[in-house]
Each structure stands twice: as structure tokens, then as C-alpha cells.
Amino acid sequence: MNTAQHDPNGLSPVSHYRRSDDPGWHWLENSDSADTHAFLHAANAEHGAWFAPLAPLADALYQGHLARRELASTSPETRLDHYTFYSTIDAEADYPRWWRYPNGKPDARECFFDLPDRAAGRDFFEIGDMALTPDEQWLAWTEDTRGDERFALWLKALPDGEPRPLLDDIGPALCWAEDQTAQSATLLFTRFDPTQRPDSVWRLSVALDETAEDGAAQLVWREDDAEFWVGMDKTRSRRWLVLESASKDTSETRIVPAAAPDTAPICLHPRQAGVEASLDHRPGFFYCLHNRAGAQFQLDVIDEDQALAEARQSKARIGWQPLVPHRDNATLEGVDAFAWGLVLAERDHDQAQVTLRRLILNNAHDTLGNDILALPETPCSQLLEDAPHFDAQTLTLREESFTRPPRWVELDLASGERRVIKSLPLYGDLKPDDLISLRIWAQSADGESVPVSIVMRADLADRPLPTLLYGYGAYGDPQDPWFSIARLELLQRGVAFAVAHVRGGGERGEPWYLHGKMAHKENSFADFLAARNALVEQGFSRPEGIVAYGASAGGMLVGTCVNRAPQAFCAAVLDVPFVDVLRTMQTPELPLTTAEYSEWGNPEGADVAARIGGYSPVDNVKSQPYPALWIEGSWFDTRVTYWEPAKFYAQVRQHQQGTSPVLLYTDMQSGHGGASGRFKAWRDAARQDAFILWALGLATKQA
């Protein structure tokens, strides 16, 4: 069994490298400093020595995870115009292979993209995007081989052409126009500014014939406002390229004819502070999902010719007409246009549940059909998978819950028949029917009801259990139910897994997000602690046995709550945590900072700086007994720089008044998302889970 950290001789990394003239440990920001490297390696060594007795448990968790999983698998198929595409992954491979066959001829399959071969010999490898030319004979892709999210662009002829490098240091996303000829085709991509903000969309004429040459990259659109990012897409109708420039709360949208990508962009949704919008298209009509009329969004429609004419006249307000009105009890989250109508994603605020609605429309926009797609259970996640055909009469849905693994269902829109085309299989001694999932409600400090999801073994549901409490709550991202095979190792050992759906996330719609950001950020922290208390008060969790977990902005949530109520948790895991919030937001030359102003605020204002400083975890460490802390960072992380978790570790170690260990591990070969290969990622998760079991007093439970 491990013992707590003691440093009677001042030999810990924190004691050895502490500088009296830099109490904030800002010197760690110098990535070229030998002391920075030495400090991180010393902390890794300390972490490794402490963890060594738990290594057998981590290996047991890892092997148990592998035993429950189908290691060799095949993805659902996607049928395009000429070929059907899918991927396979071998039992011992980290990455998949991609295959295709002519439609209706599965025996003629051929491998066209071998990622294991592509990644061979690399410490890190990640695909940013893959894009097929309209004729499905050429593949462009972006790849990151460091973890810093700067991508290289490659091209190959299918199936076995020699890969050809095109560009370096670009964004991940790609989109082909619809102007392909035998000699060339136009590819759109993004580039970064010096702070790694995607600030511009470019087009490249790519040679597809030996007699042609690649053109020079041409600027399509540049965004000068430092708070805005750019992106691009293509409507399912294939008629329009969509260029979006957006901050966290404002967007502007331009369109370019997909068949004439050198046409000057047309602005269909001019920028208006605080208004977000997304566009879609059916021949003859444009659709705009926006929050101009209210926070929950509404859907408008306009005649295509009218929209183009008014946009070319630079009218500030194009004559959109309401199609699906704003509602107070539900948020419209997305719209997908098809030849026959629309699929809407709607989130019910009271149930914190997303449903998909199908609207069948004629050309006069009379509603010929209006139905909600059935859910297999509630709460659950139901997503519309890629549907490349504009006139598709079948939809592929992905469904999962906290107790049920993902399955892919083909829905026949004409008959309503549902056919399961793939289910993720499970092996081992714990099946979905052995689990129970439920939702309770916690009362936050201001009286708001906060949903808390719990999953546990059904045979243990009658008693308080050691609990892992997960939190995020930022950017409006909802933590809808998801299944985890690795989580089964904890559940099998008697741990309950809970999710605090705090404000700042999107679980209860747009208002839930707005009430947990900027000046309302304190609600997130109050909600997380309220969720912890509700688990205890309602008899689900042991008060002395709750571990908090948060990654990225979730690490900020957990770090703040650990500073404020360290006694509430026996331990916490902070994975690539955003914990040096104030200093990062005061450094606009760092990646992401300016784009984050509308999420946290711009601390150039004294009141905003004081507000952020009031919760920024690094700035609020104090002398008190801290629970056991497992803190992780990544050397190539450009979203949360490695020094943020390092500073938090150093500050807490200096102020720790208790005997619980405070540990830092920095992955020197990864970025924000951690390891790129699946086996290393699973081993990393097993190490975290071993720490969690140790903190809960379950480290001796091997099975």
C-alpha cells in the first residue's frame, strides 16, 4: 500500500526547484529552459515511484478492459454515389484501415488507406480530417505527428497511389468543391494566425493528372477579429460551400457556389453581436437556425433567389420567415436538410433529453409529416450519423446510454422499420442488464435544480457506494449519456459513476449554458458541490468515498471545488486541467485566449479580472489539507499548456497541510487529447482508474 508523500530533506521537485523570487512558478513557461525539463522529469519520476505499488492493479484493469472489448471490429458501411466505404481495425492495431468496394459488389473490396502503416514508427499520430473528391477516386487528409494540432495536408489516388504532400502547418478541416475535372479539383482548408487561431479559409487547385500542376493557395476569406474562428462546410445538396466566422456567442455566414469556388463569397447572415446562426439548403430555399428571437433558437426559411438578391444588395436584414418558432421549454440544437424535408434536433429543458424530429415538407413548406423519432430509453443519446445522400430515404442513428453500449440503427423513413445494423458487443461478467442508471436532482445554492446521472451495479443499488463524480460544464457542451467499457472495471468493483450536469454545459438547453458562463460562472461550482452533497444525502454515495474527475475546463471546475471544499472529496483527478485561468486570459498571444473572451471574459477590465481571479484554481490555492490529487498535463498541448497543471501541482504541494499525495505526470509525447493510439490511451486510463480505486480504499480488489 502506498504511503503519503513526505519530504523531510527537501528533496521533492517542488522543494528543489522552488524560486523565492517567482512564487507563481511562472518560470515554468519557458519551454526551452533546462530547469523546466528537469522539473517535469523529476515530477514524473516522483509520480512513477509513488505509483509503482499500484502498477499490478493498473495492469489488471487494463487486461480486464481488453477482455471485455471486441478488439478486432468493422465499422458500419457508408454508401456513396459510386462506392461503399467502411473501416476495420485488427485486434492488435492502434489505428484502422479504410476499405471500399463498388456499390453492390462487396467481394471486390480493396484497402485504400492503411493507417497502421502510416503511423508506424511515430510516437504520436492523429488524423485531422479525410475528404474524398466528388468522383470518389482521390483522398485528401490532414495528419498531426506531434500533438500540437498543426496539420500537414496529403493527397493520394485511390486505391494505392503514392501519397503526395501538399501543404504543412494548416488546420485540420478539409472540404472539396464541386468543380472536379479530369485534370484538377478545388480543395478548401484553413490556416492559423500566430496564436493558432483558424483565421482564414483558403482554396487550392489540386492536380489530378500528370499533365497538370498544383496551383498556389488562394485566400477565400480572412477573419481579422481576434475573438472569431473560421470554418467551412458543404451543404448536403452539394450546391453551396458554407464559410462561417464565429466567436463563442456571435457568428457570420458566407456562401460560395460549390461548382464555382473562385466566386466571391456572399454574406447571407451578417454579424450581429450576440446572435448565432447556422445555414442549410434545399434547392429553392435557405434555412437559418438562429437565436435572434430568443435564446432557445428558432428556424427561419427564405426563397433562394430572394436571399441571394437581397444579400448582393448588402441588406442588413434579409427577409427570413419563421418556420419553427422559438419556444421557452426546448432548445433547437441543429437542423439537417434533405430533399423531402428536415431533421431537427430538439432538447427538452425539463427532461434534459435530446430528440430528433422529422418534418416532411412540400415546396410551399406545408407540413406533410411531423413526428419524433422513437427513443430506445430515457435518458439516452440518439444521434444522426453521416447521411451523405440528399434524397436519402433511410437514416442511420447511433444510440447509447449509460448502461447500453452503442448500436447503429437503420431507419426506413417510408415504413418506419428499424433495423439494427451493428451493436458494440460486450464480453465478460458484467452485462447491461446487470447495471442500473437513474437521474436525481440536486438543489444548488440559488435553489436551481441540477440533474445528476448515476450508473451502478443493480445488485448494489440499495446502499451508499464509493463514487466517481465527473464534471465538465463549459462551452454549452452537454454530457449526454455515453457508454464506457473501461468504466465497467470500476462498476464491477463496486464503484458508482455519477455525472454532475452543471450550468455552463448544455444539458438543459441554451439557458443552462448562459447561466454558467461569464458573470454566472460561480453557478457551475455551486452546482458541482450541490451534486456531491445530493449523492450523499439521497443515500447513493459514501461521504468519505467520493473522487472528483475533470478534464480541460472540467479540470478548472474540479480544481476550484477542491480549493473551496477539499473535505468534500477523498481524491481528485485533474486531466490537462485549465487551472491558470487568469494569467492565460491575460496573455492574448497564447493559442485560444482571445477566442475565449466571450466564455470567461476579457480581464483587461478590472471587474472581470477580479471575477476570474476569484475562482482561477492556481490563484486560490491556500494552506489547508488537500485530498489526494492526480494531475496530468501534455507537453505538446496548445489548448491547456503544460505549465498550467505543473503550476497547480507546485502550488498545492507547497500549501498541503495534510498527508495525502499530490502527484504530477506530464506526457512528453502527446497533446491535449492525450495518447493517439488506442492501447496507450487505454493504459493511461487504467492508471487513472488504479489511483481512483486506491483513493476509494479498493486497491486490493483485483476482480
N, C-alpha and C positions, 0 to 999 in steps of 0.2 A: 504494500500500500504506500502511496506517495505521502510525503510529509510536506508541510507548508514551507515556503521559501524563508530562509534565514540568511542574513548577510553580516555576520559578526565582524568580519575582517574588511568589509567594504569592497568586496571583490565582484559584486554584480555589475553588469554592464552599466546600469544607471549610476551606481556609486563611482565606477571607474571613469565614466565619460562625462559626468556632470560638470558644467561650467558655471561658476558663480556669476560671471558677467552676462550669462544668457539663460536666465531661469525658465524661459519659454521653450528652450530647446530648438530655437529657430535655426541653429547651425546645421541641423539635420537636413535642411532644404538644399544644401549643396551636395548634389549627387556625384560630383567629381572628387569630393573630399575623401581621403583615405580613412579619416576618423568615422565618417558616415558608414562606409562599408564595414569597417571593423566593428562598429556598434551593432549594426544589424546582424552580422555574422555571430557576434558574441551572444546576442539575444536569441538567435536561432539555436546556438549550442546549449544555452541555458534551458531553452524550451525542450530540446531533444533529451537532455539529461533528466529533466523532471518527468518527461513523458515515457521514458524507457520502460518502467514497470507496466505501463498500460498498453505497450505495443502488442502483446499477445491478444488482448481484448480487441484492439483495433483490427487485428488480422482476422479474428473470429467474426467480427461484424462484417468485414469486407467479404470473407468467404461465404457468410450467410446470405449476404446481398446477392452474390453471384449465383448461389444455389436457387434463389427464388426467381431469377430472371431468365428470360429467353435470350441467350447471348447472341445467337445467330437469328436474324429476323429479316423479313421482307416488308417494305412499306406498301400501303395501298397504291394502286395504279392511278395515273392521271392520263386520260386520253386527250390528245390534242388533234389538230387537223389531219396530220399525216402519220404520227407515231404515238405509241403509248409508252409512258415513262414511269419508272419506279426505281427504288434503290434497295440494295441488300447490304447487310453487314455480317461478316464472318464472326464466329464465336470468339476469336482471339484478336479481332481487329479493333482499333480505336475509331476508325472512320469508315464510312460506307463507300460502296461502289454504285455508280449510276448506270442503268440499263435502258434500252429502248427496243421496241420491235414495231414493224409496220402494223398499223391498225388491223386487228383481226388475225394476225399471224404470230402468235406468241412463241412458236417454235423457232422463229427467225430472230430471236433476241440477240443483242450484242452489247457488250460493255463499252461505254463511250467516255467514262470519266472515272478513273481509278484513284480515289483519294488516299488510300493507304500507300500507294506508290508515290503520290505527290508529296505526302507528308514524311516520307521515310528520311531518317537522319536528322530531323528537326526537333528541337526542344519544344517548340510551340508552332502550331499550325491551325489556322481558322479561316473558313470560307466566309466572305462578307456577303456575296450575292452571286447567283448564277442566272444567266439570261440567254435564252435561245432566240436566234433570228426568226423572223416570221415564217421562213420556209423550213425551220427546224433542222437545218443542216450545219449550223455553226453555233458554237457555245462560247460566250464570254463569261469570265468570272473574275472576282476580286479575292485576294488572299492576303492575310496578315501572318507574318512569320516571326513576330516579336511579341505581340500582345499589346502594342501601343495604339492599335486601331488606325494605323496608317496602312493603306492597302495598295497592292500592285494589281494592275489590270493585265489579263491574259486572254488569248483567243486561240481556238483550235477548230479545225474542220472535223465534223463527225463522220465516222466514229473514232478514227485513230490517227487524225492529223497531228503533226508535231506542234506542241504548244508554242505560241508566239507572244513574247512580251510586248505590250503596247505602251503602258504608262506606269509611273510609280507615284507614290505619295498622294493618293486620291482618297475620296470617301468610299464606303462600301457599296452603295446602291448603284444599280445599272438599269437601263431601260432602252430597248430598241425602238426606233421609229418604224413606220410602215412604208418606207421608201426603198426597200431592198430591190436591187437588180442583180444580174449575174456578176457584175463587177464590184459592187460596193453596197454598203448599208450604213445607216447612221446610228451611232450609239451615244446615249446621253449618260453623263456621270457628274459627280460633284467634286469640288475641290475645297480645301481648307484655307482659312486665313492664319496668321501667325499664332492665334490662340487655339487652333484646331477646331474652329467653328466652321461647319459647312456653309460657306458664304456665297457659293456660285455654282450654277449649272452650266455645263459645257457639252458641246456635241463634237463627235469625232467621226469623220468619214472613214470607215474601215474597209480595206481592200479585201475582196473575197475571190480574187482571181490573180493569177501570177502576172498578168499584164498590167494590173493596177497597183497603185501605191497608196498607203495610208495618208490621209490628209492631215493638216495641222489642226489641233484642237481649237474650236471657236467658242467664244463666250456667248452663252444664250441669255443669262440673267445673273446679275450680281446684287447681293443684298448688303447695303452699307451700314444698316443699323446693327450695332454690336449685340443687341439682345435677340436678334432674329436668326434662325437657321433656315436653310433652303432644302427642298427635296423635290423629287419628281416621280410621276407615275403615268400610267396609260389607262384610259377608260376601257372597260370590258368590251365596249362596242368597237374598240380599236380606231376610233375616229380622231381622238384628241390626246395629246400629251398634256399633262397637268403639272404645272410648276407651282409649288407652294412655298411661301416665305412666312414663317410663323415664330412667335415667341411663345411663352407659356400661356398667354391669355389673349393673343391677337394674331390674326392671320390675314394673308392676302394671297389671292389665287389668280394665276395667269394660265392661258391655254395656248397651245400651238397645234396646228393641224398635223396629225401623225404622219400623213403622207407627204407633207411639205415642211420638214423640220427646220428649214432655214428661214421660215416665215417669222416675222417679228411677233413676239408674244402679245396676246390680247388680255387685258385685265378684266375678268368677269366679277371678281369680288374685291373691290378696293379696300384698302386698310382703314379700319375704324377702331380706335383704341377700345380694348375690352371685348371685341367681337371676334369669335372664332367661327370658321366656316369650312366645310368640305364640299366638293363638287362631284357630281356624277352625271352620266349622259345616257340617254336613249335617242336614237335618231328622231330628230324633230324637237327634242326637249333637253333642257339642262335642269338639274336638281341641285338645290343648295340646302345643306343641313347647317343651321346657324343658331346662335344664341342672342341674336339682336332683340328678339321679342321677349326673352326670358332665359334664365339660367339653365332651364331644362332642355333647351333646343327645340326647334320646330323645322319642318321640311317644307321648302318652297319649290315651285316649278315655274318655268318660263319657256315660251316658244324659242327654239334655237335661233331662228333668223332674227327675231326681235332682240334677243340678248346680244347677238353679235353686232347688230346695227347700233344699239344703244351704247355698247362698250366702245365701239370705234368713234362714237361721238363724245367719249370721255364723260359720260353722265355719271355723277356721283352716286346716284341710286338707280340701279336698273330695276325694271318693273316686275319683280318677282311676285308670284301669287301664292298664298298659303295652300298647302296640300294636306299636311298632317300638322295640326295646330300644337302650340305649346300646352303642356299640362303640368299641374302642380305636383302630382303624385308619381310621375315617372319621367325619366330622362331618356331622350332619343340618343343612342350612342353611335349608331352607324347606319349607313344605307348602301345596299348593293343593287345596281340596276341590271335588269335582264330584258330581253325582248318582250316578255309577257308582263313585266311589272317590276316590283321592288321587293327586296327582303330588308326589313327594318330590325335592328337590334334595340330592344327597349329594356330599361332597368327599372323595376318596381322599387320605389324608395322604402316602403314598409317591409317588404319581404327580402330586400337586398338580393334580388334574383333577376338575372337577365333572361329574356325570352326572345325568340325570333318570330316575327310576324311577316306573313306573305300577303302582299297586295297585288291582285291581278287587275290590270288597268287597260282600258282601250285608249285610242288616240285622243279622245276627248277627256281623258282622265276620269271617266266614270269607273267606279269600283265594281268589278265583276266578281271579285272574290276577296275575302278578308278573314284570314284565320291565323291563329297562333300555333306554331309547331309544337307538338306534344313533348313534354319533358319526361325522361325516364324516372326521375325522382326529384325531390327538392330538399335541401339546396343541392345544386349541381352546376356544372359548366357545360354549355352547349354552344359550339362554335361552328360557323360556316367555313368549311375547308375551301381550298382553292377551287374555283369553278371557272375555268378559262373560257368556256363557250357562252357567248352572249344569248344564244337561243336554247340553252340547256333546259331539258325537261326533267332532269334528276339533279338533286343536290346531295353533296356528301357532308355529313355532320360529324363532328368529333364530340363525344360525350364522355364525361368522367365525373367522379365525386370524391369525397374524402375516403370512401370505403370501396369504391368500384374503379378498377383500372380503366384506362381509355379504351374506347371502341369507336370504330368508324361505321357509320350507318348511311346507306344509300336510300334516299327518299325519292320515290316516284311521285312527281307532282300531280300527274293525271289521276292516278289511282289511290294515292295516299299510302301505298305499300312501303313498309320499311324493311330493308334487308341489311343485316349486319355483314359487312364485307371484311372486317378484321377486328379482333379483340386482342388486347395485350394479355398473354397467358401468364398465370402465376403458378409457381411451384412451391412446395414446402408445406409446413404445418399450419399456416395461417391464411385463411381464405376470406373473401369479402363478407360472407355470411357470419364469420366469427367476429366481425367488427360492428361497432355502432357509432353513428355520427349524429350529433344534435347541435342545436343552437340555443344559447342562453342570451340574456340581455343584462348588461351591467349599467348601473346608473353612474354617470360621470359627475364631476364636481358641480357642474351647472345644471344638473338634472336631466341631461340628454341621455337617451337610451342607446347603448353601444352594443352591436351584435358581437358575440364571441362564439366561434365554432369550435367544437371539440370532437375528437375521434379517439376511441379506445377499444380495448377488447370488450366484447359484450359481457363475458363472464365476470369482469371486474368492475362493471359499471355501477355497482351498488355500494362503492366505498371510495373514500378520497385516495387519489393516486399521485405519485410523483409526476410532475408535469413539465413539459417543454412548452413555453409560451412564445409564439412567433409574432413579431410586429413589423409593420412597414409604415404605411400611411403617409405617402407623399405623391406629388405629381398627378393626383387623381387616379392612380393605378389601383384597381380593385384586386384583392386577394381572393378571387373566386375559388371554389373547391377544386383541389388538384390532388391526384393520387401520387404516392411516392412508394416505390418498392423498398428503398433504403429505410424509410420510416417504419416499415414492418419490423425491422430488427429492434427498434425501441418499443414498439407496441407489444411485441411478443414478450419482452422483459418486464412488462407491467407499467410502462410509461404512457401517460395520456399526452396527446398532442393538441394544443389549442392555438387558435389564431385570433388575435385582437384586431377587429376591423375598425381601427381608429379613424377619426376625422383627419382629413388630408389625403386619404385614399378615396376610392370611388364606389365603395360597396353600396352606398345608399344614394347614388346619383350625384349630379353636379353640386348640389348644395352641400353634400358631405365633404366634398373636396374643398370648396370655397371656405368652409368653416374650420379648416385645419391647415391653412396656409397664411403667409404674410403675418398680419397682426393677430390672426387667430391661431397661430401655431401652438400656443400653450394648450389648446384643446387636445392635440394629439397626445401630449404627455399625460394629461389628466385621464384621458380615455384608456391609455395602456395600463396605468396603475389601477384604474377602476376595474378593468377586465381581470387583472390579477386578483384583486380583492373579491370580486364576484365568484371566481372559481373556488376560492376558499369558503366564502360564506354560503354558497349553494352546495357545498359538500363534494365537489369534484376533485379538488386538489388539496394536498397537504401543505399547510402554511410554511413549513420549513423545507419543503421539497419542490421549489419552482425555479427552473432555469429560464432566463430570458434569452432570446435569439433575435438578432437583427443584422442585416447586411446593407451596405451602402447607406442610403438615407434611413433605413431601418436601424443601422448601427448608431446613427445620431439619436434616434428615438430611444434605443436601449441605453446608450451612454448617458443621456440626460436623466433618464429614470433611475439608473444606478447611482448617479451623483446625488439625486434628491431622496431616494428611498433605498439605500443599499441593503437594509434589513429585509426588504420585500423578496429578495432572491437569494438563493444559495449559490448561484453562479450565473454568469452571462457569457454568451458568445457574441463577439463583435467582428463580423467578417467584412473586410475592406470598408470600415466604417467612416462615414463623413462626420468627423468629430472636431476638426479645427475650423468650424463654420465661419466665425467672424473674420479670421485672418484670410481665409480663402476668398470670402466675398469682398474683402478689401484689396484684393490683388487681381485686377481686371486682366492682366496679361496671362493669367493661368487659363488652361483649357476649361471651357464651360462656364466660367464665372459670370460673364456678362449675360449669358442666356438664362442664368439662374436668378437674376434680379427680380423677375416677376413671380418667382416661387417663394423666395425668402425675404427679398427687399434689398435695396441699394444702400449700404451702410455709409455712403457719403453724408447722408442725413444723420445727425446726432441721435435722433429718437430711434431710427432704425438700427443704428449701431448698438444702442443700449438694449434694444429688444433682442437682437440676435445674441449679443454678449450675455444676456440673461439666461440663455439655455445652451449655448455652444459648449459641448462637453469638455473640451480641453481647457476652457476658461473658467470652469466651475468645479474643478477637482478641489477637494478640501481634505483636511486631516480628519479621517474617520475610518472605521473598519469597513473595508470593501469586501464584497463577496469574491469568490474565485472568478478570475477573468481570463478568457481565451480570446486574444486579439490577433487578427490576421491582416496582413497587407500584401500588396504585389508590387514588385519593383517597376514594372512597365505600365502600371495603372495610370492613365491620363485623366480619369474621371475623379478618383479619390487618390491623390498622390501618396506614395509610400510613407511620407513623413507624418501624415495625419495619425494613422494608428500608432506609429512609433512615438510620437509626442504624447499621445494619450497614455500609452504604456509607461513612459518615463515619468509623467506627472503622477499617475496613480501609485507607482512604486515608491515615489518619494513621499507620498502622503499616506500610504497604507498604515493604518493603526491596528489592523487585525493580523491574523496568521494565514489567511487564505492566499493561495498563489496568484500572481498576476503575470501572465505569460504573453510573449510576443513572438509570432512567427511571420517572417516575410518571405514570400515565394519569389525568388530571384529570377524566375523564368516565365512569369505569367503577367497578365494584365488584369483588368477589372473583373472579368468573368471567371478568373481562376484558370485552372488547367484546361487545355484544349482537348486532349484525348480523354475518352470516357473512363478508362481504367484508372488513370491518375486522379481524375475528378472523384471517382467513387472511393478511392483510397483516402483522399483528403477528407471526404465526408465521413468516412469511418473513423478517422482520427478525431474529428469534432464530436462524433457520437460517443466515442470512448470517454472523452472528457466529460460529456454530459452525464453519462451513466456513473462515472466516478463521483461527480458532484452530487448526484441523487442517491449515493450510497449503494449503487447496484453494480459496481465494477466487478464483483466476484460472480455475478450471474452470467455465465457464459452461454446459456441456452434458454 
